[in-house]
Amino acid sequence: MVNASPPLSTCLSRRLTSTTVSAAPPDAFSPTFSFTLSTASAATSVMFRFPYLALLSALLSCLLILPASPALAAKTILVFGDSLSAGYGIRQDAAWPALLARRLQERKLDYSVVNASISGETTSGGRARIDALLDRHAPAVVIVALGSNDGLRGLPVATLRENLEAIAGAAQKRQARVLIVGQRLPPNYGHYAATFHAVFGEVARTRKTAFVDFLLDGVATQPGLFQSDNLHPTAEAQPLLLDNVWRGLAPLLK
C-alpha cells in the first residue's frame, strides 16, 4: 500500500508492523490461526478459530503476517528498524523482512520473523521499547537496523553509540544473537557522516555482534531504486537489501 507521507527525517507517522504467527504452511491451513499485533500504545491479541476469518481480518487491518517456516517455528528473528525496514511507501509483503520470512521458509529453516520496525524511529525510540519487545517475543536473533534517522537529524554520535550498545546489550542479556546493520549518510554531511558510520562497526566490535557494513549497499548509488523522495528504496530494491542483511544473518542461523 503506497501512501504519500513525509520523508524519513521528518516522518510524523509512527507506523508499526509487529506480527507473529504460529500456523501451518500457507498451503495447509490449521484449524486455529493466531497472531499478535503490537502498537506503540497498546497490544491486542486476537485468536481466530476459522482460517478464512483470520485471512479476512488480516486484509481488512492491513496487517503483514510473516509466515513461519514449516511446522511451528520454535525460534524468532526480530527485525528492529525504521522506515527502511518497515516497508515505507511499498506493499508490506514486498519489504525485505517479508522476503526474509519467505527465504527462511523456502530453505526450511525453523524461524519466524517479527518486523517491529517503525517509520521515523530513532535509536532513542528503539531503546525505549526494546525490553518490552524482547519480553514479548523472546527472539533467538535480533537484527538492529536503526540509526538512519539519528543521522539525518544530526543527533549526537555519542547518543547513537550509547543507544546501540544498550539495545544490543539488552538482547544479549536475554541470550539473543545480534546483527547490527550499518547506515551511511550523503557526502554533504561532511565529517559527521564518517564519524556516524564508524559507530556501527565500533559497537559491533565492542558488543561482539555480527555486522553488516551498510543496509543500502548496491542501492544507494542507483537513483532508479529509490522512490520519489530519494530516501526510501523501491520494491525492486528490497531483494538487494535482503541479500545485504543475509550476509550477516546466515551465520547466526547455523
C-alpha positions in Angstrom: 0.0 0.0 0.0 1.5 3.3 -1.1 0.8 6.5 0.8 2.1 10.0 0.4 3.9 10.7 3.6 6.7 13.0 4.9 10.3 12.0 4.2 12.3 9.7 6.6 13.9 12.6 8.5 10.6 14.2 9.5 8.1 11.4 9.5 5.4 12.0 12.0 3.6 8.8 11.3 4.9 6.0 13.5 3.6 3.0 11.7 4.3 -0.2 13.5 4.4 -3.6 11.9 4.9 -6.2 14.6 3.3 -9.5 13.9 4.0 -13.1 14.9 2.3 -16.1 13.5 2.0 -19.7 14.6 0.5 -21.7 11.8 0.9 -24.5 9.3 2.4 -23.6 5.9 0.2 -21.4 3.7 -0.9 -24.4 1.6 -2.1 -26.3 4.7 -4.4 -24.3 6.8 -4.7 -25.1 10.5 -8.0 -25.0 12.4 -6.5 -22.4 14.7 -4.7 -19.4 13.3 -3.3 -16.8 15.7 -1.3 -13.6 15.6 -0.4 -10.8 17.9 -0.4 -7.1 16.8 1.8 -4.7 18.7 1.3 -0.9 18.5 3.2 1.9 20.1 0.5 2.4 22.7 -1.2 -0.9 23.2 -1.1 -4.6 22.3 -4.0 -6.7 21.2 -4.0 -10.4 21.0 -6.6 -11.9 18.7 -7.4 -15.6 18.2 -9.3 -16.7 15.2 -10.9 -20.2 15.2 -11.5 -20.3 11.5 -8.8 -19.6 8.9 -11.0 -17.6 6.5 -11.9 -15.2 9.3 -8.2 -14.7 10.1 -7.4 -14.0 6.5 -10.3 -11.6 6.1 -9.3 -9.7 9.2 -5.7 -9.5 8.2 -6.7 -8.0 4.9 -9.0 -5.5 6.5 -6.5 -4.5 9.1 -3.7 -4.2 6.5 -1.5 -6.4 8.6 1.7 -8.1 7.4 1.9 -11.6 8.6 5.3 -13.1 8.1 4.8 -16.8 7.8 6.6 -19.3 9.9 8.8 -22.0 8.4 7.2 -25.4 8.0 5.6 -26.8 11.2 5.6 -24.5 14.3 8.6 -22.2 14.4 10.4 -22.5 17.6 12.7 -19.5 17.1 12.0 -15.9 16.3 14.0 -13.3 14.4 13.2 -9.8 15.5 13.7 -7.0 12.9 14.2 -3.8 14.8 14.5 -0.9 12.3 13.0 2.2 10.9 11.2 3.0 7.6 13.9 1.3 5.6 12.8 -1.9 7.2 9.1 -1.1 7.7 8.2 -1.1 4.0 7.6 2.6 3.8 5.8 3.5 0.5 5.6 0.0 -0.8 3.5 -3.1 -0.2 4.3 -4.7 3.2 4.7 -8.1 1.7 7.4 -6.7 -0.7 9.6 -5.3 2.1 12.8 -7.1 2.8 11.7 -8.6 6.2 8.8 -10.2 4.4 11.2 -11.5 1.8 13.4 -12.8 4.6 10.4 -14.8 6.0 9.9 -16.3 2.6 13.5 -17.2 2.2 13.6 -18.9 5.6 10.5 -20.9 4.7 11.9 -21.9 1.3 15.1 -23.1 2.9 13.2 -25.0 5.6 14.9 -23.0 8.4 12.9 -23.2 11.6 12.5 -19.4 12.2 9.6 -16.9 12.1 10.1 -13.2 11.6 8.6 -10.4 13.7 9.0 -7.0 12.0 8.9 -4.4 14.8 10.2 -1.6 12.6 8.6 1.9 12.8 8.9 4.7 10.3 10.6 7.7 11.8 12.2 5.7 14.6 15.5 6.8 16.2 17.8 4.7 18.3 16.4 6.6 21.4 12.9 5.5 20.5 14.2 2.0 19.9 16.0 1.8 23.2 12.8 2.8 25.0 10.8 -0.1 23.6 13.3 -2.9 23.1 12.8 -4.5 26.5 9.1 -4.9 26.0 9.6 -6.5 22.6 12.3 -8.9 23.9 10.0 -9.9 26.7 7.0 -10.5 24.4 8.8 -12.3 21.6 11.9 -13.9 23.2 13.8 -13.8 19.9 16.7 -16.0 19.1 18.1 -13.3 16.8 17.7 -9.6 16.8 18.5 -7.5 13.7 19.3 -3.9 14.7 18.7 -1.7 11.7 18.3 1.7 13.4 20.3 4.9 13.1 19.4 6.5 9.8 17.0 9.0 11.4 19.6 9.9 14.0 22.0 10.7 11.2 19.6 12.7 9.1 18.6 14.8 12.1 22.3 15.3 13.0 21.8 13.9 16.5 24.9 13.4 18.7 27.1 10.4 17.7 27.7 9.7 21.3 24.0 9.2 21.9 23.8 6.9 18.8 26.6 4.8 20.2 25.1 4.6 23.7 21.7 3.6 22.4 23.0 0.9 20.0 25.1 -0.6 22.8 22.1 -0.6 25.1 19.9 -2.2 22.5 22.5 -4.9 21.7 23.2 -5.4 25.3 19.6 -5.9 26.2 19.2 -8.6 23.5 22.4 -10.4 24.5 21.3 -10.4 28.2 18.4 -12.5 27.0 20.7 -14.8 25.1 19.7 -13.5 21.7 22.3 -13.3 18.9 22.6 -9.8 17.5 23.2 -8.5 14.0 24.0 -4.7 13.7 23.3 -3.2 10.3 25.3 -0.1 9.5 23.9 3.1 7.9 25.6 5.8 5.9 24.8 9.5 5.2 25.2 11.5 2.0 28.6 13.2 1.5 27.2 16.6 2.1 27.1 15.8 5.8 30.8 16.2 5.9 32.9 14.9 8.7 29.8 14.0 10.7 29.0 11.3 8.0 32.2 9.5 8.5 32.0 9.6 12.3 28.4 8.5 12.2 29.1 5.5 10.0 32.1 4.3 12.1 29.9 4.0 15.2 28.1 0.9 13.9 31.2 -1.1 13.4 32.7 0.0 16.7 29.6 -1.0 18.6 29.6 -4.4 16.8 33.2 -5.0 17.8 32.6 -3.8 21.4 29.5 -6.0 21.8 30.9 -8.9 19.7 27.9 -9.0 17.4 27.5 -9.9 13.8 27.8 -6.8 11.5 26.7 -5.7 8.0 28.5 -2.5 6.9 25.6 -0.8 5.0 22.0 -1.8 4.6 21.8 0.1 1.2 25.0 -1.3 -0.3 24.5 -1.6 -4.0 21.3 0.5 -3.8 22.4 4.0 -2.6 24.2 4.8 -5.8 21.3 3.8 -8.1 18.7 6.6 -8.2 16.3 4.4 -10.0 16.0 2.2 -7.0 14.5 5.0 -4.8 11.1 6.4 -4.5 10.3 10.0 -5.4 11.5 11.3 -2.0 15.0 10.0 -2.9 15.3 8.4 0.6 13.3 5.2 0.6 14.1 2.2 -1.6 11.5 0.9 -4.1 10.1 -2.6 -4.0 12.6 -3.5 -6.7 15.4 -2.7 -4.3 14.2 -5.0 -1.5 15.8 -8.2 -2.7 19.2 -6.3 -2.6 18.6 -5.2 0.9 17.7 -8.7 1.9 20.9 -10.0 0.4 22.9 -7.4 2.3 21.3 -8.4 5.6 21.6 -12.1 4.8 25.4 -12.0 4.6 25.5 -11.1 8.3 22.5 -13.1 9.3 23.1 -16.5 7.7 26.0 -17.5 10.1 23.7 -16.8 13.1 21.2 -19.3 11.9 23.5 -22.3 12.0 
